[in-house]
Amino acid sequence: MLYRGFSQDELEREYSPSSMIGGDLTPYLDSYAALSAQHRSQMEVIGNISYGDGTAQVLDFFPAKGTGAPLHIFIHGGYWQALSQRESAMMAPALIQAEQSFVTLNYTLAPHARIGDMIAECRDALLWLAANAPDLGFDPSRVTLSGHSAGAHLAAMVMASSADALARSGLRVRDVILISGIYDLEPISQTSVNDPLQLTPVEVHDLSPILHLPAPGPRYHVTVAERDTPEFIRQSRDYAEALRKGGHAVSFELQKGMQHFDVIMHPRVFLLTYR
């Protein structure tokens, strides 16, 4: 029997966010690229900074005015197989206006990397940022980590697997914003999304955030678009509830009137007040 009793067609639809917008996500991808390019042309940014040896191991840094500002780090989505940091800077102006520095980071995509490799790359990017905080001029003790869709999965797994390493590096993640994410890989392994991923049963278990909660510490903000598929909404609710039961400070919010692809184009989703 397939996951939760779905037929194959039902499962494919539930894990295809574009099924909620008529199937064509091209206008949204075009908007991501156009807005990100516009912001890069109008804002101060240091682009394609290498945090590792791989060609995809790069990040873009948008500095806040002055030094000592908090840092917001965003991990893009794309079902672990599409997009890059170049199309993922839509939220930069709002965060800079809120007096936060901003990083949008890149990682190697499937089929050229496995999901475990992507998690390790995102961890390495955060460790690189910690080591280079003095030169970049942000406060490593005031960091927000956010991610959308597959990026939310990667952010959750970085916190589950590397919180101690990040703390030792001096990077203090105070808030984690998880937007329309995937927290159980089992259904992914049973859909066409898995074709380039080739998840093994061991990976499904070891890399599912719902099965590997982080230690309490940061505040978690789990949010999902109201017009996401029912399964995306359920996964977000279930993960938020698991965090709550695990002793975390956690909030859950359904973003009214939004869908999977436009939710990250609303700056308020990313804006938190530091304490």
C-alpha positions in Angstrom: 0.0 0.0 0.0 1.3 3.5 -0.8 1.8 6.2 1.7 -1.3 6.9 3.9 -3.4 4.9 1.5 -3.1 7.3 -1.4 -3.3 6.0 -4.9 -0.2 6.7 -7.1 -2.0 9.6 -8.9 -3.2 11.0 -5.6 0.2 10.9 -4.1 1.8 12.5 -7.1 -0.8 15.3 -6.9 -0.3 15.8 -3.2 3.4 16.2 -3.6 3.2 18.4 -6.7 2.6 21.9 -5.4 2.0 23.2 -8.9 -1.2 21.1 -8.9 -2.7 23.9 -6.8 -2.0 26.6 -9.4 -3.0 24.9 -12.6 0.4 23.2 -13.2 2.4 26.1 -14.6 4.9 27.5 -12.1 7.0 29.2 -14.8 5.6 32.8 -14.0 6.7 32.4 -10.4 10.2 31.2 -11.3 10.5 34.1 -13.8 9.5 36.5 -11.0 12.0 35.0 -8.6 14.8 35.5 -11.2 13.7 39.0 -12.2 13.2 40.4 -8.7 16.5 38.9 -7.5 18.4 40.4 -10.5 16.8 43.7 -9.9 17.8 43.7 -6.2 21.3 42.8 -7.0 21.6 45.7 -9.4 20.2 48.2 -6.9 21.7 46.9 -3.6 25.2 46.3 -2.2 26.0 42.6 -2.5 29.0 40.4 -2.6 28.1 37.6 -4.9 29.3 34.0 -5.4 31.4 33.8 -2.3 32.9 30.3 -2.1 32.3 28.5 1.2 33.7 25.2 -0.1 35.6 23.6 -3.0 32.6 22.7 -5.2 31.4 25.0 -7.9 27.9 25.1 -6.5 29.2 25.8 -2.9 28.7 29.6 -3.0 26.6 32.2 -1.3 25.6 35.8 -1.8 26.0 38.3 1.0 23.9 41.5 1.3 25.4 43.6 4.2 23.3 45.7 6.5 24.3 49.3 7.0 27.0 49.5 9.7 28.4 46.5 11.6 27.1 44.2 14.2 23.7 43.6 12.6 21.9 40.3 12.9 22.2 37.8 10.0 19.3 36.1 8.1 20.3 33.0 6.1 18.0 31.6 3.5 18.1 28.2 1.9 16.2 28.0 -1.4 13.8 25.2 -2.5 13.3 23.5 -5.8 12.7 19.9 -4.6 16.5 19.4 -4.1 16.9 19.5 -7.9 16.3 23.1 -9.2 16.9 26.8 -8.5 19.9 28.5 -6.9 20.8 31.4 -4.8 20.7 33.6 -7.9 16.9 33.3 -8.0 16.5 33.5 -4.3 17.0 37.1 -3.2 13.4 38.4 -3.4 13.3 39.1 0.4 16.6 41.0 0.5 15.3 44.6 0.5 12.8 43.9 3.4 15.5 42.2 5.5 18.1 45.0 4.9 15.4 47.6 5.7 14.8 45.7 8.9 18.5 46.2 9.7 19.6 42.6 9.1 22.4 41.4 6.9 21.2 38.7 4.5 22.7 35.6 3.0 21.1 33.4 0.3 23.1 30.2 -0.1 23.5 27.6 -2.8 24.2 23.9 -2.7 24.8 21.1 -5.2 21.6 19.7 -6.7 20.4 16.2 -7.6 21.4 14.1 -9.4 24.9 15.5 -8.8 24.6 15.2 -5.0 22.5 13.2 -2.6 20.3 14.9 0.0 22.8 14.0 2.8 25.5 15.9 0.8 23.2 18.9 0.5 22.7 19.0 4.3 26.4 18.8 4.8 27.0 21.6 2.4 24.5 23.9 4.1 26.1 23.1 7.4 29.5 23.9 6.0 28.2 27.2 4.7 27.0 28.2 8.2 30.3 27.2 9.7 32.1 29.3 7.0 29.9 32.2 7.9 30.8 31.8 11.6 34.5 31.8 10.8 34.1 34.9 8.6 31.7 36.9 10.7 34.3 39.5 11.7 35.2 40.3 8.1 31.6 40.4 7.0 30.6 42.5 9.9 27.5 40.7 11.2 26.8 39.5 14.7 27.1 35.7 14.8 25.2 35.5 18.1 22.0 36.8 16.4 21.2 34.5 13.4 17.9 33.5 11.8 17.9 30.5 9.5 15.1 30.1 7.0 14.2 27.8 4.2 11.4 27.2 1.7 10.1 23.8 0.6 13.2 21.6 0.1 15.1 24.4 1.8 13.0 24.1 4.9 13.8 20.4 5.0 17.6 21.2 4.7 17.3 23.9 7.4 15.5 21.5 9.7 18.1 18.8 9.2 21.1 21.1 9.7 19.6 22.0 13.1 18.9 18.4 13.9 22.4 17.2 12.9 24.8 20.1 13.5 23.4 22.3 16.3 26.4 21.5 18.5 28.9 22.2 15.8 27.3 25.5 15.0 27.3 26.4 18.7 31.0 25.6 19.0 31.7 27.8 16.0 30.1 30.8 17.8 27.1 30.9 15.5 23.9 31.2 17.5 20.8 30.4 15.6 18.0 32.1 17.6 15.1 31.6 15.1 14.4 29.0 12.5 11.7 29.9 9.9 10.4 26.8 8.0 8.2 27.7 5.0 6.0 25.1 3.2 8.5 22.3 3.9 8.9 18.6 3.7 9.6 16.8 7.0 8.9 13.2 6.1 10.7 11.8 3.0 8.7 8.6 2.9 6.1 9.9 0.4 8.8 11.6 -1.7 10.5 8.2 -2.2 7.2 6.9 -3.7 6.7 9.7 -6.3 8.4 10.8 -9.5 10.2 13.5 -7.4 12.5 10.7 -6.3 13.7 9.9 -9.9 16.8 12.2 -9.6 17.1 11.7 -5.8 17.1 7.9 -5.7 16.5 7.9 -2.0 17.3 4.6 -0.2 15.2 3.3 2.8 18.1 4.3 5.1 18.2 7.8 3.7 14.4 8.1 4.1 14.8 7.3 7.8 18.0 9.1 8.6 17.2 12.3 6.7 13.5 12.9 7.7 13.3 15.7 10.2 10.1 14.3 11.8 12.2 11.4 12.9 15.2 13.4 14.1 14.2 16.4 16.2 16.9 18.9 17.2 17.8 19.8 20.8 15.7 22.6 22.2 17.2 26.1 21.8 16.1 28.3 18.9 12.5 29.4 18.4 10.9 27.6 15.5 8.4 29.2 13.2 6.7 26.6 11.1 4.5 28.2 8.4 2.7 26.9 5.3 0.7 28.5 2.6 -3.1 28.1 2.9 -3.3 27.0 -0.7 -0.6 24.4 -0.4 -1.7 20.8 -0.9 -3.3 19.1 2.0 -0.3 16.9 2.5 2.1 19.9 2.6 -0.1 21.5 5.3 -0.4 18.2 7.3 3.4 17.7 7.2 3.9 21.2 8.6 1.3 20.8 11.3 2.8 17.4 12.3 6.3 18.8 12.5 5.3 21.8 14.5 3.4 19.5 16.9 6.4 17.2 17.2 8.6 20.1 18.0 6.1 21.3 20.7 6.0 17.9 22.3 9.8 17.8 22.2 10.0 20.9 24.4 10.7 23.5 21.7 9.4 27.1 21.5 7.4 26.8 18.3 4.7 28.6 16.5 2.5 27.4 13.6 0.9 29.7 11.1 -1.2 29.1 8.0 -0.5 31.9 5.5 -3.9 33.0 4.3 -4.5 33.5 0.6 -1.0 32.3 -0.3 0.2 29.3 -2.3 3.4 27.4 -2.4 5.2 29.6 -4.9 4.1 33.1 -3.9 4.5 32.6 -0.1 8.2 33.6 -0.3 7.3 36.8 -2.1 5.6 38.2 1.0 8.3 39.8 3.2 6.3 39.5 6.4 6.9 35.7 6.3 10.6 36.4 6.9 10.5 39.3 9.4 10.9 38.6 13.1 11.8 40.9 16.0 15.1 40.0 17.7 15.1 39.8 21.5 
